[in-house]
Amino acid sequence: MDIMKKLTIKLLTLMLLTFMSSSCTKTLDIDYDNESPLIVVDGEVSNEGIIVHLSRTSNMTDTINIQGFGGATVTVSGSDGYSEQLAFRSDGWYHSPTKAKGKPGVTYTLRIQKGDTVCTAQSTMPDVVPIDSVRFRWMNIINNVNIRMLQIFYTDPQDTVNYYSTCIYRNGKNFKWTHNDDKGWSPFYNFQYIGIMGKEEADDAEKEKADKGTIKDDILYEGDKVVIELRNIDKGAYDYIYTASLNTSSAINPTTNLHGKYCLGYFSAFSLSKVELTYSNK
């Protein structure tokens, strides 16, 4: 596969990643060839449940519209003896019919078959790392520039190398996400800083909401219902998220843990802890 074909597939993959909460656009003049549709997998096993979403890539000339599909045989099994074929519901979503949940320390295997295409992957679920506390604060960056920061405190286990993905939801929808490992941290206590929004734009957005009823997707408003998830993920999932977030100037696809000629995406067994709160700027 030549460089332009790789670039085509990579661009499509990044646009289809459901955990990406922001995007930017730029006009590019490139040559490309249309490719046969590939299966895009978003597979998750956690202490809250098991879910897999399947979709397909589109050609560069097609309108970007992520559509899931059914008709695949999706099986998840565990090193503890668990094995189950997931049930299709709608729009590409496959769920555990028994509402099974993942267990820390268990290695899970995903197998997907659609016609002659087979995708497989493995991921081991780490231990749950509880969130000890969270705090919002305004941080002065320079002059009169103030940024709303979310500070998440938790105790990182010292006997293993850990990788984290943090997801923030606003009123039930994706809002922000970030990722990190535990290299170079304090041996006793750890925290993350996540930039949320500037104070000036937050004040303008609150005024615009009061005057016109306009709601912006990148602002936290007084009274918003916020859910903060701390996910302890394995290295395979971290490598995928990390490489997917890198500069897209090189024609390199994210490092996937899926095996199969026509498979893109990721499979992650992770443990999560979460905090739910009502947001206030005060």
RODO-2510 file (C-alpha; in nm, 4 decimals, decimal comma):
residues 282
     n   res          X          Y          Z
     1     m     0,0000     0,0000     0,0000
     2     d     0,1576     0,3323    -0,1052
     3     i     0,1892     0,6473     0,1054
     4     m    -0,1239     0,8185    -0,0290
     5     k    -0,3394     0,5123     0,0351
     6     k    -0,2099     0,4964     0,3919
     7     l    -0,2854     0,8655     0,4359
     8     t    -0,6377     0,8161     0,3029
     9     i    -0,7086     0,5346     0,5474
    10     k    -0,5506     0,7251     0,8343
    11     l    -0,7589     1,0360     0,7782
    12     l    -1,0745     0,8271     0,7655
    13     t    -0,9774     0,6407     1,0810
    14     l    -0,9177     0,9579     1,2803
    15     m    -1,2495     1,1065     1,1721
    16     l    -1,4299     0,7908     1,2804
    17     l    -1,2806     0,7702     1,6307
    18     t    -1,5671     0,8217     1,8706
    19     f    -1,3493     0,9289     2,1626
    20     m    -1,2117     1,2355     1,9739
    21     s    -1,3984     1,5345     2,1173
    22     s    -1,2575     1,8101     1,8954
    23     s    -1,1390     1,8509     1,5375
    24     c    -0,9847     2,1052     1,3021
    25     t    -1,0094     2,1408     0,9283
    26     k    -0,7531     2,2377     0,6674
    27     t    -0,7688     2,2361     0,2882
    28     l    -0,5261     1,9793     0,1438
    29     d    -0,4452     1,9121    -0,2219
    30     i    -0,3651     1,5408    -0,2388
    31     d    -0,3832     1,2479    -0,4781
    32     y    -0,5620     0,9406    -0,3534
    33     d    -0,7118     0,6086    -0,4558
    34     n    -1,0448     0,4766    -0,3323
    35     e    -1,0089     0,1792    -0,0993
    36     s    -1,2374    -0,1119    -0,0223
    37     p    -1,4361    -0,0433     0,2985
    38     l    -1,2591    -0,1543     0,6165
    39     i    -1,4210    -0,2535     0,9452
    40     v    -1,3731     0,0051     1,2218
    41     v    -1,3949    -0,1461     1,5705
    42     d    -1,4600     0,0357     1,8994
    43     g    -1,4580    -0,2441     2,1561
    44     e    -1,4723    -0,2012     2,5335
    45     v    -1,4825    -0,4331     2,8347
    46     s    -1,5079    -0,2586     3,1719
    47     n    -1,6326    -0,3075     3,5255
    48     e    -1,9582    -0,1505     3,4021
    49     g    -2,0222    -0,3736     3,1007
    50     i    -1,9189    -0,5044     2,7584
    51     i    -1,9946    -0,3163     2,4374
    52     v    -1,8636    -0,3202     2,0790
    53     h    -1,9444    -0,0811     1,7956
    54     l    -1,8795    -0,1734     1,4310
    55     s    -1,8753     0,0659     1,1382
    56     r    -1,7031     0,0936     0,7998
    57     t    -1,4672     0,3417     0,6384
    58     s    -1,5869     0,5560     0,3493
    59     n    -1,4112     0,6632     0,0328
    60     m    -1,2601     1,0129     0,0271
    61     t    -1,5285     1,1248    -0,2209
    62     d    -1,8142     1,0133     0,0043
    63     t    -1,9845     1,2268     0,2659
    64     i    -1,8492     1,1462     0,6127
    65     n    -2,1371     0,9775     0,7922
    66     i    -2,0507     0,7091     1,0443
    67     q    -2,2965     0,4220     1,0076
    68     g    -2,2850     0,1035     1,2084
    69     f    -2,3809    -0,2335     1,0694
    70     g    -2,5229    -0,5636     1,1869
    71     g    -2,4852    -0,9182     1,0631
    72     a    -2,1464    -0,9790     1,2250
    73     t    -2,0644    -1,2533     1,4737
    74     v    -1,9039    -1,0806     1,7737
    75     t    -1,7632    -1,2944     2,0545
    76     v    -1,5833    -1,1929     2,3740
    77     s    -1,4081    -1,4503     2,5939
    78     g    -1,1953    -1,4243     2,9078
    79     s    -0,9019    -1,6109     3,0592
    80     d    -1,1306    -1,6872     3,3558
    81     g    -1,3556    -1,9074     3,1380
    82     y    -1,6112    -1,6449     3,0395
    83     s    -1,7300    -1,6647     2,6769
    84     e    -2,0286    -1,5045     2,5119
    85     q    -2,1593    -1,4009     2,1716
    86     l    -2,2736    -1,0415     2,1842
    87     a    -2,6231    -0,9472     2,0735
    88     f    -2,6833    -0,6844     1,8029
    89     r    -2,9172    -0,4017     1,8986
    90     s    -2,9042    -0,1156     1,6505
    91     d    -2,6733     0,1114     1,4511
    92     g    -2,3674    -0,1111     1,4886
    93     w    -2,3889    -0,1635     1,8658
    94     y    -2,3349    -0,5113     2,0134
    95     h    -2,4007    -0,5748     2,3822
    96     s    -2,3621    -0,8588     2,6302
    97     p    -2,7043    -1,0317     2,6481
    98     t    -2,6336    -1,1339     3,0097
    99     k    -2,5097    -0,7839     3,1064
   100     a    -2,1685    -0,9317     3,1891
   101     k    -1,9004    -0,7056     3,3365
   102     g    -1,5235    -0,7197     3,3149
   103     k    -1,3009    -0,8329     3,6013
   104     p    -0,9541    -0,6934     3,6836
   105     g    -0,6663    -0,9268     3,5990
   106     v    -0,8592    -1,1124     3,3283
   107     t    -0,7314    -1,1120     2,9689
   108     y    -1,0199    -1,0707     2,7244
   109     t    -1,0231    -1,1811     2,3616
   110     l    -1,2449    -1,0192     2,0989
   111     r    -1,3321    -1,2004     1,7760
   112     i    -1,5381    -1,0448     1,4982
   113     q    -1,6412    -1,2183     1,1788
   114     k    -1,8273    -1,0545     0,8924
   115     g    -1,8290    -1,2705     0,5818
   116     d    -1,4680    -1,3626     0,5053
   117     t    -1,3281    -1,0822     0,7234
   118     v    -1,2063    -1,1775     1,0721
   119     c    -1,0770    -0,9295     1,3329
   120     t    -0,9264    -1,0394     1,6646
   121     a    -0,7684    -0,8618     1,9621
   122     q    -0,6671    -0,9158     2,3248
   123     s    -0,6597    -0,6796     2,6226
   124     t    -0,6002    -0,7356     2,9953
   125     m    -0,8144    -0,5401     3,2412
   126     p    -0,6117    -0,3494     3,5076
   127     d    -0,7234    -0,2812     3,8636
   128     v    -0,9672    -0,0030     3,9476
   129     v    -0,7953     0,3213     4,0528
   130     p    -1,0498     0,5225     4,2557
   131     i    -1,0840     0,8979     4,2128
   132     d    -1,0131     1,0481     4,5557
   133     s    -1,1400     1,3983     4,4768
   134     v    -1,1858     1,6529     4,1987
   135     r    -1,1576     2,0293     4,1948
   136     f    -1,2280     2,3067     3,9450
   137     r    -1,0149     2,6196     3,9715
   138     w    -0,9321     2,9278     3,7671
   139     m    -0,5628     2,9409     3,6792
   140     n    -0,3946     3,2610     3,5667
   141     i    -0,1743     3,1814     3,2677
   142     i    -0,0441     3,5254     3,1703
   143     n    -0,1621     3,8831     3,2273
   144     n    -0,5447     3,8649     3,2437
   145     v    -0,5757     3,5245     3,0755
   146     n    -0,7476     3,2776     3,3097
   147     i    -0,8206     2,9145     3,2247
   148     r    -1,0719     2,6912     3,4008
   149     m    -0,8811     2,3795     3,5070
   150     l    -1,0115     2,0468     3,6300
   151     q    -0,7827     1,8852     3,8855
   152     i    -0,8308     1,5118     3,9472
   153     f    -0,6647     1,3486     4,2491
   154     y    -0,6036     0,9758     4,2768
   155     t    -0,3440     0,7383     4,4199
   156     d    -0,1439     0,5598     4,1525
   157     p    -0,0523     0,1940     4,2310
   158     q     0,3254     0,1668     4,2659
   159     d     0,3755    -0,2010     4,1824
   160     t     0,2756    -0,1646     3,8144
   161     v     0,3152     0,0803     3,5265
   162     n    -0,0276     0,2332     3,4680
   163     y    -0,1853     0,4122     3,1739
   164     y    -0,4893     0,6367     3,1982
   165     s    -0,7576     0,7832     2,9777
   166     t    -0,9804     1,0496     3,1310
   167     c    -1,3227     1,1214     2,9824
   168     i    -1,5497     1,4120     3,0738
   169     y    -1,9184     1,4124     2,9823
   170     r    -2,1478     1,7162     2,9867
   171     n    -2,5211     1,6429     3,0129
   172     g    -2,4654     1,2890     2,8841
   173     k    -2,2469     1,3810     2,5852
   174     n    -1,8710     1,3673     2,5258
   175     f    -1,7037     1,6927     2,6284
   176     k    -1,3280     1,6494     2,6845
   177     w    -1,0762     1,3650     2,7027
   178     t    -0,7068     1,3217     2,7695
   179     h    -0,4537     1,0451     2,8315
   180     n    -0,1303     0,9952     3,0269
   181     d     0,0981     0,7382     3,1839
   182     d     0,2451     0,7454     3,5365
   183     k     0,6120     0,8066     3,4517
   184     g     0,7856     1,0640     3,6693
   185     w     0,4992     1,1128     3,9119
   186     s     0,5084     1,1390     4,2888
   187     p     0,5362     0,7940     4,4497
   188     f     0,2535     0,8834     4,6884
   189     y    -0,0031     1,1049     4,5174
   190     n    -0,0996     1,1907     4,1646
   191     f    -0,3266     1,4316     3,9871
   192     q    -0,4138     1,5525     3,6402
   193     y    -0,4797     1,9029     3,5139
   194     i    -0,7245     1,9335     3,2250
   195     g    -0,7868     2,2711     3,0618
   196     i    -1,1612     2,3307     3,0208
   197     m    -1,2211     2,6844     2,8889
   198     g    -1,1056     3,0448     2,9116
   199     k    -1,2788     3,2778     3,1590
   200     e    -1,3505     3,5442     2,8989
   201     e    -1,5137     3,2996     2,6592
   202     a    -1,7059     3,1401     2,9476
   203     d    -1,8436     3,4791     3,0573
   204     d    -1,9380     3,5660     2,6979
   205     a    -2,1086     3,2280     2,6558
   206     e    -2,3120     3,2717     2,9766
   207     k    -2,4238     3,6162     2,8566
   208     e    -2,5145     3,4839     2,5119
   209     k    -2,7123     3,2027     2,6715
   210     a    -2,9050     3,4528     2,8858
   211     d    -2,9682     3,6901     2,5933
   212     k    -3,0333     3,4491     2,3046
   213     g    -3,0620     3,1048     2,4586
   214     t    -2,7554     2,9890     2,2622
   215     i    -2,5697     2,6863     2,3996
   216     k    -2,2095     2,6155     2,2924
   217     d    -2,0651     2,2643     2,2914
   218     d    -1,7226     2,3640     2,4278
   219     i    -1,8433     2,5494     2,7397
   220     l    -1,9447     2,4269     3,0851
   221     y    -2,2468     2,6226     3,2076
   222     e    -2,3854     2,6740     3,5553
   223     g    -2,6012     2,3737     3,6407
   224     d    -2,4560     2,1347     3,3796
   225     k    -2,4485     1,7699     3,4854
   226     v    -2,0872     1,6535     3,4639
   227     v    -1,9497     1,2987     3,4784
   228     i    -1,5725     1,2488     3,5118
   229     e    -1,4362     0,9021     3,4315
   230     l    -1,0827     0,7872     3,5142
   231     r    -1,0033     0,4807     3,3042
   232     n    -0,7082     0,2571     3,3901
   233     i    -0,6218     0,1071     3,0497
   234     d    -0,3609    -0,1414     2,9304
   235     k    -0,0624    -0,0458     2,7149
   236     g    -0,2187    -0,1638     2,3894
   237     a    -0,5121     0,0745     2,4285
   238     y    -0,2802     0,3549     2,5443
   239     d    -0,0564     0,3131     2,2384
   240     y    -0,3600     0,3403     2,0120
   241     i    -0,4948     0,6548     2,1820
   242     y    -0,1491     0,8135     2,1976
   243     t    -0,0604     0,7510     1,8319
   244     a    -0,4073     0,8598     1,7176
   245     s    -0,3552     1,1939     1,8912
   246     l    -0,0217     1,2657     1,7214
   247     n     0,0255     1,5113     1,4373
   248     t    -0,1514     1,3832     1,1259
   249     s     0,1153     1,5132     0,8867
   250     s     0,2767     1,1697     0,8461
   251     a     0,1027     0,8818     0,6719
   252     i     0,1035     0,6449     0,9695
   253     n    -0,2074     0,4791     1,1070
   254     p    -0,2633     0,4585     1,4849
   255     t    -0,0981     0,1582     1,6509
   256     t    -0,3899    -0,0824     1,6775
   257     n    -0,4101    -0,4008     1,8843
   258     l    -0,6462    -0,5556     1,6291
   259     h    -0,5313    -0,8371     1,4018
   260     g    -0,6880    -0,8785     1,0593
   261     k    -0,6208    -0,7487     0,7099
   262     y    -0,9304    -0,5286     0,6887
   263     c    -0,9584    -0,4127     1,0508
   264     l    -0,9070    -0,0695     1,2069
   265     g    -0,9805     0,0638     1,5543
   266     y    -0,9106    -0,0742     1,8992
   267     f    -1,0204    -0,3145     2,1730
   268     s    -0,9735    -0,2098     2,5350
   269     a    -1,0391    -0,3871     2,8629
   270     f    -1,0254    -0,1165     3,1282
   271     s    -1,1395    -0,0409     3,4803
   272     l    -1,3065     0,2884     3,5566
   273     s    -1,4026     0,5033     3,8503
   274     k    -1,6180     0,8119     3,8157
   275     v    -1,7502     1,1209     3,9861
   276     e    -2,0834     1,2875     3,9083
   277     l    -2,1479     1,6507     3,9955
   278     t    -2,3396     1,9657     3,9078
   279     y    -2,1031     2,2239     3,7654
   280     s    -2,0650     2,5762     3,9048
   281     n    -1,8232     2,8547     3,8085
   282     k    -1,8041     2,9615     4,1718
***
